[in-house]
Amino acid sequence: MLLMKNLKCGNKTLDLSRPAVMGILNATPDSFSDGGLLYSAGQLDQSKTLQAVESMLAAGADIIDIGGESTRPGAQPVSVDQELARVIPIIEAVASRFDTIISVDTSTTQVIKEATVAGANLINDVRALRREGALQAAADSGLPLCLMHMQNQPDSMQQSPQYKDVVAEVAEFLQQRKQACVEAGISADKIILDPGFGFGKTLQHNLDLFNGLGQLATAGHPILVGVSRKSMIGEMLGSPVDDRLMGSVTMAVLAAQKIMAAQGALILRVHDVKETVQALSVWRQSI
Ligand code: 7PM
């Protein structure tokens, strides 16, 4: 397949001739590393939220990923209404104030539909559009989408993840979901693939997948990598979630190197935009 250097995201275009950075905006009160940061007195604080977006954009983020469902193991499930109430006003506020690509981190059909109207430019689904109606809603949106691999469900995925060949199985799953998208009328050049680091994987599975990134990229789709502050880094360093910055940035640069060697395109989903952008800038100028 032809190498894609630009990704059309609604009325915006994402330059993928170099690694793109997706900054995480967490609209949940309970995420594992930054949940509740944007809350005041139990309510999402609009001015804190817009400030967080502004600072990620100033630091060089290409995309802002807005999510209202915590996929943390054991997290409280959110109702559709709750998820809508968390993300739609933020998408509207960000779309009206900033010229950036807005990604919506959701698996919920109604959220996909309303987010598209509110101004989202990309759909990021950790369940790879497997919920009822999600595939059709994504197809109707006309937006690009990220399909992520997850073994089991968030509440059980870390109990005892098992694979015979993790790289082959994840690649096969993503290929099948891509096929389902194409059959639903979504053009292949709108599809981003993501191995889903930490979603039903042991440290060894995550490392095998990380080393297999080049293989995954050979399908010709942009690859999204989310390792920022995850427990795989915590396990390697023996460090808690507030002490994983250097490990996260190191893995971001290594992912860039691997994807470049495979002539692929990369999107990095990160909490620490400034540090990641700086590291990538130094990496790019030194190669
Ligand atoms: C608990 C577990 C809390 C995992 C939060 C997370 C990804 C994503 C997330 C990813 C794509 C986090 C994750 N991770 N979307 N959404 N890829 N495409 O660390 O790796 O933010 S949530």
Boltz pocket constraint, residues with backbone or C-beta under 6 A from the ligand:
constraints:
  - pocket:
      binder: B
      contacts: [[A, 24], [A, 31], [A, 32], [A, 70], [A, 71], [A, 72], [A, 73], [A, 105], [A, 124], [A, 125], [A, 126], [A, 146], [A, 148], [A, 194], [A, 196], [A, 197], [A, 198], [A, 224], [A, 225], [A, 226], [A, 227], [A, 228], [A, 230], [A, 269]]
      max_distance: 6.0
